[in-house]
C-alpha cells in the first residue's frame, strides 16, 4: 500500500517554510513508529537553509493510507519565530493534501491506428477522387482523427497522417500534465489558516540535573 502527500507552506511568510521542515521531521518520526516508510519524492526549498516551500512525499506500508489520512489537512507548528523575535505570532500553518495523480503517458503505436482511404476535394481533386489517395487515420485509444490529402500517393499521405497523430497525442499528454501541475499549485493557494487538523510543538527542553559536590562532615 502507498499514499502520496503534498506538504505546502502556501504563500505564507518564511516562518511557514521553517514550520514545514519541522512538521516534516515530526511526520517522519511518527511514520517510523507506525511502521510506515517515507520517501521524499520532490522538494522546493525555502529562502533559508533547511526550510521548504513544499515537499511531496510517498508513504509505503500496510497502514500507509490510514497514516496519510491522520496527517491530511491544515497542520500547525506552534513556536516563536526564529527570524523575528518581536513577532507575537506563534502559530505557523502548513497544508498537507493528497496531490492529483500524474497524468498517464500515452504510448503511440501504429497498431492502434485505423487507416482507411477516402476521397476529398480541392486542387487536383478529380484525380484524387478516382484514386482515393487521401487517408483518414483514427487513433483508437485517444479518439483522435486526421484526414490527409496533401500528396498524390496513398503511402505518403499515410506517413504524414501517422506523424500528425503522434504529435497530437504527445501534445495531449503535455496538456494533461500541465493540468496536473496547475491542480497541484491550487493546493498551495488553498491553505486554510486556523482550525488545524494537528498542532505540533517543539519537544520540551529537559533541565540537566544539578550535581552536588563535597562531603557532609558530621560534627563531634
N, C-alpha and C positions, 0 to 999 in steps of 0.2 A: 504494500500500500504506500502511496505517496501523495503529497499535497504541497502546493506552492503558496507562498505568502509574499506579498509585496509590502514592505515597510517603507513609509514615506514621511518625511518631515514637512511635506507640503510646501507652502510658500512662507512658512514661519521664519522667525529670526534664527541666528546661528545657534542659539541655545537648543533649538529643536533638533538640529543635526547632531549636537552633542548628546542630547537626550536619546536620540535614536541609537547611537553607539552603545550607550549604557543599557538600553532596553534590549538590544540585540544580544549582548552578552548575557543578560538575565534570562532571555528566552533560551539561549543555547544551553545554559546551565540547567534550566528546568527540563529541557528536552532530554538531556543526559540522564536525569533522574527518572524519566518516564520511558527510557529505552528507545528514544526516537533520535535518529541521526539527522544532522542539519548540514546542508551544503549551501554555501554562498554562491549562487549562480551568477549574479551580476550586482555590482555596487557602484553608486555615484558618490564620490567623496564630497565632503563639505569644504568650506574655505579654511577650516582649521584642521591641523593634523589629528588623525584618529577619529574624525567625525564623518557622518554620512548624510547626504540628502535623501538617498533611497537605497534599499538593498532588497534584491529578490532572492529568496531562499527556497530550497526544496527540502521538505521533511519526508523521511522514509522510516517505515516501521509499521508494526501491526496497528498501533494506536495513532498513526500519523494524522489521520483526518480529524479524530476527536481532539488531538492536541492542537492542531491548527485552529479548530473552532474555538478553543479556550483562549487563544491569543488574537482572535479576529475582532476588529472594532477599533475604537479610539483608546490609545494607551497613554498613560500619563506618567512622566518621570517627575517626581516631586523632590526638588532640591534647589538651593540658591544658585543663581547664575555664576559661572566661573569667570565670566567676562565683564560683568557689570556689578560690582559689589554694592552699588547704591540701589540696584533694582529690587523693588519689593516683591516682585512676582516670583513664585516658586513652582508653579505648575507649567510643565512644558509638554505639549501634546504631539503625538505621532499616530498615524493611522496604519493599520495592518489589514489588508484585504486580499482575497484570492484574486490574482491577476487574470485578465482574459487569456484564454489559451492561444498559443501561436497558431497562426493560420496554416493549414496543411499545404504542403507544396505539391502541385500537380505535376506528375511525371508525364511528359509528352511522348507518345509513341504513335507511329504511323498506323499500327494495328488498331488504334482507337478511332481512326478517321474513316468515315464512309465517303467514297468519291464516286460521283456519277457524272456522265457527260450531259450537257444541256445546250440549248441554243439561246443566243442573245442577239440583240440588235446592235446598232452603231455602225461606224465605218467598216466596210468590208463585211457587213452583216449577212449579205446574201450567201457569201461563201461559207461563213461560219454556221449559218442556219442549216445548210445542207450537210456540212461535215460534222456538226455537233462537237466542235473543238473546245467549247467552253467547259469549265469544271465547276461543279458545286461540291464543296467539301464540308462535311459536318463532323465536328469533334464531339463524340458521344458523351464523354464524362462531363464536359462543361456546357454542351449545347450550342457552342459557337458555330456559326455558319459563314462561309465566304464563297463568293462566286467570282471566278477569274476568267476573263476572256481577252487578256492583253495580247496573247500570242496566237499564231495560226495553228500551232501544233498542240495537241492534247497533252503530250508529255511535259511540255514546257509550262503550260497552264497548271498542270498538276503539281509540278515542283514549286511554282510560285504560291499556289494555294496552301500547300503544306507549310511553307515558311511563314506565310501570313498567320496561319493558325497557331504555329509555335510562338510567334511574337505576341499574339493576343493572349495566349494562355499565360505567358510569362508576365505580361503587364497586369493581368488579372490577379496573379499571385502577389505582385508588388503592391497593388492597391489594397488587397486584403490584409497584408502585413502592415501597411500604413494605418489601416483602420484599427488594428490591434494596438499599435503604438499609441494612437490617439486615445483609445479607450483606457490604456494604462495611465496616460497623463491626466485623464479625468479623475483618477484615484488621488493623484497629488492635489488636485484642486478641490476635492470634496472632503477634505479633512474637517471634521466637526470637533470644535474645541468645547470641552465640558462634557459631563455625564460619561466619563470614561468606562470602558469595559474592565480595565485593570489600572491600578495605581501602584507603582513601584517606587521604592525609596532606596537610597544608599544603605548598605549594611551599617549598623551602629558600630562605632569605634570602641573596642574594648579598652578599658583602662588597665595599664600594667599594674601588677601588684607591687606594693611597696615592701621592700625588704628591710628589716631592722637589723642593724649591726651592733655588735658589742655583747657583753655578758651581764647578766644580773648577778650582782655580788651581794650575798646576804650579810647583814651587819652582825657583829658579835656583841 
